[in-house]
Amino acid sequence: MTARAYLNCWIVAMWLWLSAHGKTYIWLSRAHAFRGLIPHFGHSERLGLRYFRSIEYRPPKNRLWSADDLILIFNGHYVVTHYRIVAVRRWATKEQALADYYFPKNKKRNGHD
């Protein structure tokens, strides 16, 4: 087994973004470790009108402060997630958008939602 380089999620996300010439997306979320105080980065790109995929570099589970996980650099693994967009709606006000976000109305799927 060959030794892998120690990386972190920011380095991987920026490398993927640069290799796509800045035409994709970088996202940020709160890491699960340390009560969300450490940011976690990922990379996403669109695939047509209704699909997108995301790739992120995650640290090993339950190995904090070990030789595989030194908080900011770690010997992690890649996770690829594929998403399908179900609906896209536009609203004139923030209240309407929040109402649709938290309490969406179930409409029959006719391909025009």
N, C-alpha and C positions, 0 to 999 in steps of 0.2 A: 504494500500500500504506500502510495506516495504522500509526502507531507504537503498539506495545503497551506497557502499563505493566510496569515491572520488579517482579517478585514473588519470593516464595520458596515452597517447598513447605509450610512451616508456616502461612503466611498463607492459602494456598489451602485447605488442609485445615481450618483453623479456620473460614474463611468458609463452606465447604460444611457443616460440622457445625452451625454456628449457623443457617444457612438451613434446616436440617432440624430445628430446635428441639431439638438435642441427642439425637435418637432414633437416631442412626447411630453409627458407630464411627470412631475415629481410630487409626491404627496407626503404629508407629515401626520403622524398620530402620536399619541402618548404611549410610551413603552409600558409594559406590565410591571417591570421591575421598578423598585423604588417609588411606588405609588404614583407612577406617571410623570415623575419629574424629569426623566431622560426622554428626549424625543426619539422617535423611530421613523425612518424614512423608507420609502418604496418608490417604485417606478411603474407607470401605467401607460398604455397606448391604446388608441381606438382601432377597432377592426370593423370598418364599415359604419353603418348608421346605428345598429342596435347591439353591438358587441364591443367589449374591451377586455383587456387582460392586464394583469398586474404581476410583478415579480418583486420579491423582497428577500433580503438576506437576514435570517433570524439566528439569534444565538442559541446554543444548545440548552435544552431544558434542564433545570435542576443541577446546573454545573457552575453556578456563580462562584467566583473567586477560585476557580480551579485553573489548571494549565490551559484548558480550552476556552475559558471565558474570563477575560481581564477587564470587564465592564465596557471599555471603549473599543477594544479590538477583541475579536473572538474567532474561533474556528467553528463557524456556523453551517447552516444549510440554506439552500434556495427553496422558496415556496412560490409556485406559479398558480394563480387563480384566474379563472375565466368567468366573466360576467355577461349576462344578457339583459339588455334594457327592456323593461316591460312597458313603461309608459313615460311620456314626457309631456308635461302640461305647463302652460304659461298663465300667470295671474297678474292682475293690475296692482294689487296691494299685498303688503307683507302679511296681513291677517288672513287673506284668502290662501296665500301660499302655505302658511303655517297650518291652517285648517286642513288643507289637502295633504300636507306632510304627516300630520298626526292622526287624522281621521279620514283616510281616503274612502271615496264612495266606490263600491263595487259595481262596475259597469260590465255589460256583456262584451266579450271580446269579439269585435268584428274586423279587427285589423286596422282600425282608424282611431286608436286611442292616443 
